[in-house]
Amino acid sequence: MNDMEYFFSFLKPINPKAEELAQIVEDKYYSKETDFALLNARKMIEAIVNEWLEVSGLQNTYNLNDNIRLLQSEEIIDRELASDLHYVRRNGNSAAHELFTKEAHEILPKIWSSLYNIVESYVLSYENPPSIPRYAPPTHPAEKSNDRGHDDILKILEAQLEEKLKALSSVSPKEQPTEEIIVEKKESNKLFDFLPQIEKDNESYLYNLMSRLNESSKEAVESAELPLSSLKQYLHVERPIENRLIQMLQQPAQKRLTLLIGSVGDGKSHILSHLQSAEPELMNRYKNKIWNDATESLSPRKTAMETLLEKLIPFSDQHLHEGSEEFVLAINLGVLHKFLYDFASSLDNQYTFNSLISYIEQSGIFENEISQAMQHDHFSMVSFSDYPMYELTKGGVESNFLMSILSKMFDPNEENPFYLAYQEDVKRGIDSIIHRNFLLMGNQQMRRNFVNIIASSLLKEKAVLSMRQFFNLIYEIMIPGNWTNISKQKIVLETLLIHGLHQKIFTAQNDSPISIMLRNEDPVASRSEEIDQIILQINLESDVSGFISRFDELTRQTYELDLLDRELVTEYTQSLLRLLYLSNPREMNITQTTVESFSKYLFAYYTGQKYELKTLYEKFENALMLWFGFKKDQKKYLFDTNAKISKRYRIAKPVSFTLDPISMAIKNEEQVVQFRNSLFIQFAVGERKQRIKLEIDYKMFSLISKIDQGYQPSKIDFDDAIRFSEFANAIRTHNTNNEEVLIYVVQTGETFVLKQEADPFSNEEKIVFNKL
């Protein structure tokens, strides 16, 4: 077999050792020696990682796990690529220790997909990378021996058609066949624009299409320079940040650096890739003028910072007013900060970026506030941090964006490839847990409840959900991990209760950030009077019809809940409670008062409704005095939170401050799409009215709300709310009254005041000691 017959042969000029190992993986892919393929896949990525470290100037630890972490910490690879590397590494280790049996072949497709992702990123790190073929699984050996080139096949078909036409033309009119020539017309189906036609009767279209949402599939890989795949293009939903970016790119041509700022996986590549198809004329203007640090690796002959410098030299202070370059830089916030404040400052003034630094600082992008749309002749920017995947409304958080994506996937219409795939499977008599889950997600209210849980979780955790993570989440809740076995079983109620999407949402055991957040929302861990009543109903009533009636009709039909008996309800109580929470959460009345209150304060803050923030300020003032201070009549004292806490007494000083509410500009909006997941309160402190701000996120708000209601904070609470402690000390620092001290006796709860007063009968001052 010559080199060109191997899929990864293009690796040879760059890394011959990795290319040689790739040949072994491909040779053993369809053989009985699958464990040997896995073992060599691990060796292959090790050869790649070692080379990556060398050209990046990093010290090889000679431990593959540590080397992968090193590449990620240095931001040479992102989290998703590190995940691919670890997946190959772990399975290669298992093969080396003979932990695989006949199931090893089942994970090889994902191994092959991960290798493609790794190799693609690695090869693109070269300044002049070789051509990379489109993703394809290894060709079966039997097919290779009989394989003909595409052009050869066309020539054969053309020759056969030509002979047929000659034969027909040689027949006289009388001799021509009387029977009609029947041309088989293939039925048109839009599904086949997304998936090839399946020949096997027991293979599922819906499963195949859903599998393309898996973050390890080739569908997950996007390039800012290439259009989206047909499936991703169909699933695309317009976001406000996209419109803002288009406005910036449409500005009159002149020398300008446009910054698209975000974090790993938030959608920078997705939007730029979508615009290649949606705005071809506009993107043609920026051809070869886009640099995406999240998906394009850097030159192995230079560090990441050196390559970024090369791209940005035209926008240094030394060259800012020369030329007319237009350049789009999609960059992670951390990388931008490292470049401007660490790397650029070490260049010995060969190139400086003071103008860019000044523009960035004025925007406030590093201050966790909405970045200001600063006008500049040569710079413009938009940040994903300002546009979360959810919106603020008067009633709480919602996500029209995520709801729109789910509508595209689960609405029953003829434009929806997932619905067409479901229909095709139904025609072929295929019914599985995936198909029941699909029907369940067709319930609009079920979807809304699911999305609201995600939106609330993102707000609580100040988290970012990438598009890749969201699609992978849908893949994981729709398809059970042991799909191979389940697909061959008859669907029974127990299967639905064990493997239904409601179970996967709240009990997934992987360590992805979104899965951890959703586990924290598990209704089984909550308590309410309604839940207690439901459990009593389950345990005391022999007739379960009353419990079943709590579910909406579509859920009852899809999961065949009318077949439930008391034994099943008792055995699967937790599963049914989770299903009820998604189906009809009002039946359980799980309180979300704290996050609802916080989201309403956020809405008021970002729409300029200062009066609606009054109770928030009062809550924080009260918690400040309860936790760090002492209040007597109208006088306020604050303890030094940095001082070592004595078991005998504590010392405080008098302070004065007034509430000085701030908010964003007044907006008469029903929903807010541009915001951060925190807000600021402000106090005017001391005689000089020094203004001190405090950033409040959900976790701090939740703790302060409990303290306001009488909760006694613990040492752990103190560590978690260090910003609130610093806020209290800042108030003490900006109060200049040092003539009075309050002493609080811990054991007795007594308080005394030491005050320095002038003696009217002498020129000396005296110390007055009084009990409060």
Secondary structure, 3 states (H helix, E strand, C coil): CCHHHCCCHHHCCCCHHHHHHHHHHHHHCCCCCHHHHHHHHHHHHHHHHHHHHHHCCCCCCCCHHHHHHHHHHCCCCCHHHHHHHHHHHHHHHHHHCCCCCCCHHHHHHHHHHHHHHHHHHHHCCCCCCCCCCCCCCCCCHHHHHCCCCHHHHHHHHHHHHHHHHHHHHCCCHHHCCCCCCCCCCCCCCHHHHCCCCCCCCCCCHHHHHHHCCCCCCHHHCCCCCCCCCHHHHHHCCCCHHHHHHHHHHCCCCCCEEEEEEECCCCCHHHHHHHHHHHCHHHHHHCCCCEEECCCCCCCCCCCHHHHHHHHHHHHCCCCCCCCCCEEEEEEEHHHHHHHHHHHHHHCCCCCCCHHHHHHHHHHCHHHCCCCCCCCCCCEEEEEHHHCCCCEEECCEEECHHHHHHHHHHHCCCCCCHHHHHHHHHHHCCCCCHHHHHHHHHCCHHHHHHHHHHHHHHHHHHCCCCCHHHHHHHHHHHHCCCCHHHHCCCCCCHHHHHHHCHHHHHHHCCCCCHHHHHHHCCCHHHCCCHHHHHHHHHHHHCCCCHHHHCCCCHHHHHHCCHHHCCHHHHHHCHHHHHHHHHHHCHHHCCCCCHHHHHHHHHHHHHHCCCHHHHHHHHHHHHHHHHHHHEEEECCEEEEECCCCCCCCCEEEEEEECEEECCCCCCCCCCCEECCCCCCEEEEEEECCCCEEEEEEECHHHHHHHHHHHCCCCCCHHHHHHCHHHHHHHHHHHHCCCCCCEEEEEECCCCCEEEEEEEECCCCCCEEEEEEEC
